[in-house]
Amino acid sequence: MAKNYLDSILAIPYIAWDININGDKVKMANVCEICGKGTVLGRSYATRGLARRKNGAGIKITGISKRSFKPNLIKKTIVIDGSIKKAKICTSCLRSGKITLA
């Protein structure tokens, strides 16, 4: 029973929607349409110095700046419920076999 339930979940594509200024629903950019993986914000650390294990004084952080981690998306033609559609999918979904290519 669990297998059929998982198959039904994976058959339904995830589509990330956003609301624009006019109130219309539009697809979000840089989001996988299968699993919903999108852009994640993080930090980048600038360092200087030599590590203590290498007989140095230690590594010091000299600056922290904001950055974004973007998913590895490609546009592929896939089959969803028997219909062919072009979609942005991440490479992890493509490798794992969650989708079938047209």
CORFENWO-V887061 format. One record per helix or strand of 3 or more residues. SS is the DSSP state (2 for helix, 1 for strand). FROM is the first residue (numbers start at 1). TO is the last residue. Records with the same first field share a line. If there is no record, write none. Layout:
SS->FROM-TO, FROM-TO
//
This chain:
2->2-11, 52-54, 91-96
1->17-19, 25-27, 40-48, 60-69, 73-80, 83-90
//
